[in-house]
Amino acid sequence: MTSFAIRARYVLTEKGLAKEKSVVVEDGRVKALVPWGEEGVEEILERKEHIVLPGFVDCHTHTQQILLRASIGDELLQLPPIWTRYLIPFERRLDDDLALLSSRLSIANMVRSGTTFFVEAGAPRPMALIEAMKESGMAGAVTLSTFDILDAETPSAGELIERTERLMREAKDTVEVWGSLREIMMQSETLMLGIADLCRRRGTGITYHLGEYQGEVDYSLSKYRKRPLQIMEDLGITDIRPTVIAHGVYFSREEIGILRSKQLGLCWCPTVDSILMGPHWAPLVEGVRLGIGSDGGAFTTLDLLHEVKVARAVGKALAVSLRYEKTALGTSDLIKALTGDFGRIVGHNNSLLPGSEANMTVVSLEPQWLYPAHDPVEAVISFAGARDVVDTVVAGRILMRGRKMETIDEGKLTEDLGKNREKIKKIVEELKSSL
């Protein structure tokens, strides 16, 4: 039986902010929230100038794109669309070793940033990601890169369905494996229905890109006379739980209605969506189950505390310009999004109430850039970043303690990155020359 406690100045649960409390953890779950000195356990992490938060959920990331960092400038951003011209071709060039290295680097970045669960949008080599997760203790939903319409190298629907089911069998009882789909124009109905049926039979979640490209909407209207999410609704795919839809920037009123009525998860990637697609409508609409995603390390540092600041700025700019409303997308809304609606967006309970999963992010309020932190939650949303995260706890296991990694050898990771620098550089140069 593993038990410990975190004694903190503040603890934020789904019910609100508690002061001078300790979170007692036993066997991977929150046992109790008690006053200081009443923990009843030997191991206590003293965090008396800190706030304990429900673990952050990155609801949309690409763990095997991070080795593209700083290779995408303004010129490449114009590629229509960049994912089929640059991102997917890069992933295809990864061997098992580079896929594992990429997965390890992504997970290390996430742990340092306080992320306790992530949704992989579609990994070309998912077993490498699973290996990195087992090594580190990181939690997440693993998915296979799944589309059957692109070019001659693209697998068939039958092959992709078979590979996804095999992955689910092989990973059973170790990590979560979900189904994954891309946008409407990259997948056949056979693939969509097959993956959806597989998710239902095995009781898993599903994630898909949607509403991310004007060409996708035009294609959908031309072929089906309906918009992308309406097609998913007609095919019964929106009945799967949990469902996390990435982006959704170009959703109509009818599609937003489907999101709200079915409480589907919507993952907004503030930095990437703003750069590639434009302002998101989500800050103006209530009743949507909203999460925050990084969209992977090719574009971002994977720091969700940075992403919520981008979301706050973009959301308020939109609300002020259209309605002169400065209270839209408030701090409580952003905390809810940062934690994936306290884990619900991915089918978990991260409320930090007794019985909930012990997924926690501990942020220091001591740095001068946070002082005097009159409102600790406001301080986290408006001022804190990855550098202020001191502890990351996943399912009751401490992955980072006092800024020191417990399960990841960062020295070895840095060494391996250095050894592969030229190999990675060559892949990127060859890819760029082929454009």
C-alpha positions as CSV (number, residue, x, y, z in Angstrom):
1,M,0.0,0.0,0.0
2,T,1.5,3.3,-1.1
3,S,0.5,6.4,0.8
4,F,1.8,9.9,1.2
5,A,0.4,13.4,1.6
6,I,1.1,16.9,0.1
7,R,0.8,19.6,2.6
8,A,0.0,22.9,0.8
9,R,-1.0,26.5,1.3
10,Y,-3.9,25.9,-1.1
11,V,-5.7,22.9,-2.6
12,L,-8.1,23.4,-5.5
13,T,-10.8,20.8,-5.9
14,E,-13.9,20.7,-8.1
15,K,-15.8,22.2,-5.1
16,G,-13.5,25.1,-4.7
17,L,-10.4,26.4,-3.0
18,A,-9.3,25.1,0.4
19,K,-6.6,26.8,2.5
20,E,-3.9,25.1,4.6
21,K,-4.9,21.5,3.7
22,S,-3.1,18.3,3.0
23,V,-4.1,15.9,0.2
24,V,-3.7,12.3,1.5
25,V,-3.0,9.8,-1.2
26,E,-3.4,6.0,-0.9
27,D,-3.2,3.4,-3.6
28,G,-3.4,5.9,-6.5
29,R,-6.4,7.7,-5.2
30,V,-7.2,10.7,-3.0
31,K,-8.1,9.3,0.4
32,A,-8.8,12.5,2.2
33,L,-8.4,16.3,2.4
34,V,-7.4,17.1,6.0
35,P,-6.0,20.1,8.0
36,W,-2.2,20.3,8.4
37,G,-0.9,17.9,11.0
38,E,-3.7,15.4,10.6
39,E,-2.3,13.4,7.6
40,G,-1.7,10.1,9.4
41,V,1.1,9.1,7.0
42,E,4.9,9.2,7.3
43,E,5.8,10.7,3.9
44,I,4.7,14.3,3.6
45,L,5.7,16.7,0.8
46,E,5.9,20.1,2.4
47,R,4.5,22.7,0.0
48,K,3.5,25.5,2.3
49,E,3.8,28.2,-0.4
50,H,2.2,26.2,-3.2
51,I,-1.1,25.3,-4.7
52,V,-2.2,21.8,-5.5
53,L,-4.3,21.6,-8.6
54,P,-6.1,18.8,-10.4
55,G,-3.8,17.3,-13.0
56,F,-3.6,19.1,-16.4
57,V,-5.0,17.3,-19.4
58,D,-3.5,17.8,-22.8
59,C,-6.5,16.7,-24.9
60,H,-4.7,16.8,-28.3
61,T,-1.1,16.3,-29.0
62,H,1.3,14.6,-31.5
63,T,4.1,13.0,-29.5
64,Q,6.0,12.0,-32.6
65,Q,6.2,15.4,-34.2
66,I,8.3,17.1,-31.6
67,L,11.6,16.6,-33.4
68,L,10.3,19.1,-36.0
69,R,10.7,21.9,-33.5
70,A,11.9,25.2,-35.0
71,S,11.8,23.8,-38.5
72,I,8.4,25.4,-39.4
73,G,8.7,29.1,-40.3
74,D,6.2,31.4,-41.9
75,E,6.7,30.1,-45.4
76,L,5.9,26.5,-44.4
77,L,2.9,27.6,-42.5
78,Q,1.3,28.6,-45.8
79,L,1.4,25.0,-47.2
80,P,-2.2,24.0,-47.9
81,P,-2.6,22.0,-45.6
82,I,0.7,21.7,-43.7
83,W,-0.3,18.4,-42.1
84,T,-0.4,16.4,-45.3
85,R,2.5,18.2,-46.9
86,Y,4.9,18.3,-44.0
87,L,3.8,16.8,-40.7
88,I,2.6,13.4,-41.9
89,P,5.5,12.9,-44.3
90,F,7.9,13.6,-41.4
91,E,6.3,11.1,-39.2
92,R,6.5,8.5,-42.0
93,R,10.3,9.0,-42.0
94,L,10.8,8.1,-38.4
95,D,12.2,4.7,-37.5
96,D,11.5,2.9,-34.3
97,D,14.4,4.5,-32.5
98,L,13.5,8.0,-33.4
99,A,9.8,7.4,-32.6
100,L,10.8,6.3,-29.2
101,L,13.2,9.2,-28.7
102,S,10.4,11.6,-29.8
103,S,7.9,10.0,-27.4
104,R,10.4,10.2,-24.5
105,L,11.1,13.9,-25.2
106,S,7.4,14.7,-25.5
107,I,6.6,13.0,-22.2
108,A,9.5,14.7,-20.4
109,N,8.2,18.1,-21.6
110,M,4.7,17.2,-20.4
111,V,5.8,16.0,-16.9
112,R,7.9,19.2,-16.4
113,S,4.8,21.2,-17.4
114,G,2.4,19.5,-15.0
115,T,0.5,17.4,-17.6
116,T,-0.9,14.2,-16.1
117,F,-2.9,12.8,-19.0
118,F,-2.7,13.3,-22.8
119,V,-4.6,12.3,-25.9
120,E,-2.3,11.2,-28.7
121,A,-4.0,12.3,-32.0
122,G,-2.5,9.5,-34.0
123,A,1.0,8.1,-33.7
124,P,2.6,6.3,-36.7
125,R,4.5,4.1,-34.3
126,P,2.3,3.8,-31.2
127,M,4.2,0.9,-29.6
128,A,7.2,3.3,-29.2
129,L,4.9,5.7,-27.4
130,I,3.6,2.9,-25.1
131,E,7.1,1.9,-24.2
132,A,7.9,5.5,-23.3
133,M,4.8,5.7,-21.2
134,K,5.6,2.5,-19.3
135,E,9.1,3.8,-18.6
136,S,7.9,7.1,-17.2
137,G,4.6,6.3,-15.6
138,M,2.8,8.9,-17.8
139,A,-0.9,8.4,-18.5
140,G,-2.7,9.0,-21.7
141,A,-4.8,7.7,-24.5
142,V,-2.7,6.2,-27.3
143,T,-4.0,6.1,-30.8
144,L,-2.7,4.9,-34.2
145,S,-2.4,7.4,-37.0
146,T,-5.5,6.4,-39.0
147,F,-6.6,7.6,-42.4
148,D,-7.0,5.8,-45.7
149,I,-7.2,8.6,-48.3
150,L,-4.1,10.5,-49.1
151,D,-1.6,8.8,-51.5
152,A,-0.2,5.5,-52.7
153,E,1.5,4.8,-49.3
154,T,-1.7,5.1,-47.4
155,P,-2.9,1.8,-45.8
156,S,-6.4,0.4,-46.5
157,A,-9.3,0.8,-44.2
158,G,-9.2,-2.9,-43.4
159,E,-5.6,-2.8,-42.5
160,L,-6.0,0.2,-40.2
161,I,-8.9,-1.3,-38.4
162,E,-7.0,-4.6,-37.9
163,R,-3.9,-2.7,-36.7
164,T,-5.9,-0.6,-34.2
165,E,-7.6,-3.7,-32.8
166,R,-4.3,-5.5,-32.5
167,L,-2.9,-2.5,-30.6
168,M,-5.8,-2.5,-28.3
169,R,-5.3,-6.2,-27.5
170,E,-1.5,-5.8,-27.0
171,A,-1.8,-2.8,-24.7
172,K,-4.7,-4.1,-22.6
173,D,-4.3,-3.5,-18.9
174,T,-1.1,-1.3,-19.5
175,V,-2.3,1.9,-21.1
176,E,-5.5,3.2,-22.7
177,V,-5.8,2.8,-26.5
178,W,-8.5,4.7,-28.3
179,G,-9.7,4.9,-31.8
180,S,-8.6,7.8,-34.0
181,L,-9.8,9.4,-37.2
182,R,-8.6,12.4,-39.2
183,E,-10.8,14.9,-41.0
184,I,-13.6,13.8,-43.3
185,M,-11.7,14.2,-46.6
186,M,-8.9,11.8,-45.4
187,Q,-11.0,8.8,-44.5
188,S,-13.6,6.6,-46.1
189,E,-17.0,5.7,-44.6
190,T,-15.7,2.1,-44.3
191,L,-12.9,3.3,-42.1
192,M,-15.0,5.6,-40.0
193,L,-17.7,3.0,-39.4
194,G,-15.1,0.3,-38.7
195,I,-13.1,2.3,-36.1
196,A,-16.4,3.4,-34.5
197,D,-17.6,-0.2,-34.2
198,L,-14.2,-1.3,-32.8
199,C,-14.4,1.4,-30.1
200,R,-18.0,0.3,-29.1
201,R,-17.0,-3.4,-29.0
202,R,-14.0,-2.7,-26.8
203,G,-15.5,0.1,-24.7
204,T,-12.8,2.7,-25.6
205,G,-12.9,6.3,-26.4
206,I,-12.3,8.0,-29.8
207,T,-10.7,11.2,-30.9
208,Y,-10.7,12.9,-34.3
209,H,-9.7,16.1,-36.1
210,L,-12.7,18.1,-37.4
211,G,-13.6,21.6,-38.5
212,E,-9.9,22.5,-39.0
213,Y,-9.7,23.4,-42.7
214,Q,-12.1,25.3,-45.0
215,G,-11.4,22.8,-47.7
216,E,-12.7,20.0,-45.4
217,V,-16.0,21.8,-44.9
218,D,-16.3,22.5,-48.6
219,Y,-15.5,18.8,-49.4
220,S,-18.1,17.7,-46.9
221,L,-20.8,20.0,-48.2
222,S,-20.1,19.0,-51.8
223,K,-20.0,15.2,-51.2
224,Y,-22.6,14.8,-48.4
225,R,-24.6,18.1,-48.4
226,K,-23.8,18.2,-44.7
227,R,-21.1,19.6,-42.5
228,P,-18.4,17.3,-40.9
229,L,-19.9,16.9,-37.4
230,Q,-23.3,16.3,-38.9
231,I,-21.9,13.4,-40.9
232,M,-20.3,11.9,-37.7
233,E,-23.7,12.3,-36.1
234,D,-25.5,10.5,-38.9
235,L,-23.0,7.6,-38.8
236,G,-23.5,7.2,-35.0
237,I,-19.9,8.1,-34.2
238,T,-20.9,10.8,-31.8
239,D,-22.5,8.2,-29.4
240,I,-19.0,6.9,-28.4
241,R,-17.7,7.9,-25.0
242,P,-15.4,9.5,-24.3
243,T,-15.2,11.5,-27.5
244,V,-12.6,14.3,-27.9
245,I,-12.9,16.4,-31.1
246,A,-9.8,18.4,-31.9
247,H,-10.0,22.0,-33.2
248,G,-13.6,22.5,-34.4
249,V,-12.8,26.0,-35.3
250,Y,-15.1,25.9,-38.4
251,F,-18.2,24.5,-36.7
252,S,-21.6,25.8,-37.6
253,R,-24.4,26.6,-35.1
254,E,-25.9,23.2,-35.8
255,E,-22.6,21.5,-35.1
256,I,-22.1,23.4,-31.9
257,G,-25.6,22.3,-31.0
258,I,-24.5,18.7,-31.4
259,L,-21.5,19.3,-29.2
260,R,-23.6,20.8,-26.4
261,S,-26.5,18.4,-26.5
262,K,-24.3,15.3,-26.4
263,Q,-21.6,16.9,-24.2
264,L,-18.8,15.8,-26.6
265,G,-15.3,16.9,-25.7
266,L,-13.9,19.8,-27.7
267,C,-10.2,20.3,-27.6
268,W,-9.0,23.9,-28.5
269,C,-5.3,24.2,-29.3
270,P,-5.0,28.0,-28.7
271,T,-1.6,28.6,-30.2
272,V,-1.8,26.4,-33.3
273,D,-5.5,27.1,-34.0
274,S,-4.9,30.8,-33.8
275,I,-1.9,30.6,-36.2
276,L,-3.3,28.2,-38.7
277,M,-7.1,28.8,-38.5
278,G,-8.0,31.9,-36.6
279,P,-9.9,32.9,-33.4
280,H,-12.1,30.2,-31.9
281,W,-15.8,30.7,-31.2
282,A,-15.6,28.7,-27.9
283,P,-15.1,31.7,-25.6
284,L,-18.5,33.1,-26.8
285,V,-20.5,29.9,-26.3
286,E,-21.6,28.4,-23.0
287,G,-22.4,24.7,-22.3
288,V,-19.6,23.2,-24.3
289,R,-17.2,20.7,-22.7
290,L,-14.0,22.4,-23.5
291,G,-10.4,21.2,-23.0
292,I,-7.0,22.7,-23.9
293,G,-4.5,21.0,-26.2
294,S,-1.0,21.7,-27.3
295,D,-1.2,20.1,-30.7
296,G,2.3,18.7,-30.2
297,G,5.8,19.9,-29.8
298,A,6.4,20.9,-33.4
299,F,4.6,24.1,-32.7
300,T,4.6,24.5,-28.9
301,T,6.6,23.8,-25.7
302,L,3.7,21.5,-24.5
303,D,3.2,24.0,-21.6
304,L,-0.5,24.1,-21.0
305,L,-0.1,27.0,-18.6
306,H,1.2,29.0,-21.6
307,E,-1.7,27.7,-23.7
308,V,-4.3,29.0,-21.3
309,K,-2.8,32.4,-21.4
310,V,-3.0,32.4,-25.2
311,A,-6.6,31.2,-24.9
312,R,-7.4,34.0,-22.4
313,A,-6.0,36.7,-24.7
314,V,-7.6,35.4,-27.9
315,G,-10.9,34.7,-26.2
316,K,-11.2,38.1,-24.5
317,A,-10.0,39.9,-27.7
318,L,-12.8,38.2,-29.6
319,A,-15.5,38.9,-26.9
320,V,-14.4,42.5,-26.5
321,S,-14.3,43.2,-30.2
322,L,-17.7,41.6,-30.9
323,R,-19.7,42.3,-27.7
324,Y,-17.5,44.6,-25.6
325,E,-17.6,41.8,-22.9
326,K,-14.5,41.5,-20.8
327,T,-15.6,38.7,-18.5
328,A,-15.9,36.0,-21.2
329,L,-13.6,32.9,-20.7
330,G,-12.9,33.7,-17.1
331,T,-10.4,32.1,-14.7
332,S,-12.8,29.4,-13.6
333,D,-13.6,28.5,-17.2
334,L,-9.9,28.2,-18.0
335,I,-9.2,26.1,-14.9
336,K,-12.0,23.8,-16.0
337,A,-10.5,23.6,-19.6
338,L,-6.9,23.2,-18.3
339,T,-8.0,20.1,-16.2
340,G,-10.2,18.7,-19.0
341,D,-13.3,19.4,-17.0
342,F,-11.7,17.8,-14.0
343,G,-10.8,14.8,-16.2
344,R,-14.3,14.2,-17.5
345,I,-13.3,15.0,-21.1
346,V,-11.2,11.8,-21.1
347,G,-13.5,9.7,-18.9
348,H,-11.6,10.2,-15.7
349,N,-12.2,11.8,-12.3
350,N,-9.6,14.4,-11.3
351,S,-11.8,16.4,-8.9
352,L,-9.3,15.9,-6.0
353,L,-12.2,15.0,-3.9
354,P,-12.0,11.8,-1.8
355,G,-12.1,8.7,-4.0
356,S,-10.9,10.5,-7.1
357,E,-7.8,9.6,-9.0
358,A,-4.6,11.1,-7.5
359,N,-3.6,13.1,-10.5
360,M,-2.1,16.4,-9.3
361,T,-0.1,19.3,-10.4
362,V,1.7,21.4,-7.7
363,V,2.6,25.0,-8.6
364,S,4.9,27.2,-6.5
365,L,3.6,30.7,-5.6
366,E,7.0,31.8,-4.3
367,P,8.6,33.3,-7.4
368,Q,8.8,37.0,-7.7
369,W,6.8,37.0,-10.9
370,L,3.9,35.5,-9.0
371,Y,4.2,37.6,-5.8
372,P,2.1,38.5,-4.0
373,A,-0.5,36.1,-5.5
374,H,-3.5,37.7,-3.9
375,D,-5.7,35.2,-5.7
376,P,-3.7,32.0,-6.1
377,V,-5.9,30.6,-8.9
378,E,-5.7,33.9,-10.8
379,A,-1.9,33.8,-10.3
380,V,-1.8,30.3,-11.9
381,I,-3.9,31.3,-14.9
382,S,-2.4,34.7,-15.6
383,F,1.2,34.4,-14.4
384,A,2.5,30.9,-13.8
385,G,4.3,28.7,-16.3
386,A,6.0,25.3,-16.6
387,R,9.0,26.7,-14.7
388,D,6.7,27.0,-11.6
389,V,5.5,23.4,-11.6
390,V,7.3,21.6,-8.8
391,D,5.5,18.3,-8.6
392,T,3.7,16.1,-11.1
393,V,1.7,13.2,-9.7
394,V,0.0,10.6,-12.0
395,A,-2.3,7.9,-10.4
396,G,-0.6,8.4,-7.1
397,R,2.9,8.1,-8.5
398,I,5.3,11.0,-8.2
399,L,6.9,11.6,-11.6
400,M,8.5,14.9,-10.7
401,R,9.3,15.8,-7.1
402,G,10.6,19.3,-6.3
403,R,11.5,19.9,-10.0
404,K,13.6,16.7,-10.0
405,M,12.5,13.9,-12.4
406,E,11.8,10.7,-10.6
407,T,11.2,8.3,-13.5
408,I,13.0,10.0,-16.4
409,D,16.8,10.2,-16.9
410,E,17.0,13.6,-18.5
411,G,20.8,13.4,-18.8
412,K,20.5,10.2,-20.9
413,L,17.7,11.8,-22.9
414,T,19.8,14.8,-23.7
415,E,22.7,12.6,-24.6
416,D,20.5,10.5,-27.0
417,L,19.1,13.7,-28.6
418,G,22.7,14.9,-29.2
419,K,23.7,11.6,-30.8
420,N,20.7,11.8,-33.2
421,R,21.0,15.4,-34.1
422,E,22.5,14.9,-37.5
423,K,20.1,12.1,-38.3
424,I,17.1,14.3,-37.5
425,K,18.6,17.2,-39.4
426,K,19.0,15.1,-42.5
427,I,15.4,14.0,-42.4
428,V,14.1,17.5,-42.1
429,E,16.4,18.8,-44.9
430,E,15.4,16.0,-47.3
431,L,11.7,16.7,-46.5
432,K,12.1,20.4,-47.1
433,S,13.9,19.8,-50.4
434,S,11.0,17.6,-51.6
435,L,8.4,20.3,-51.2
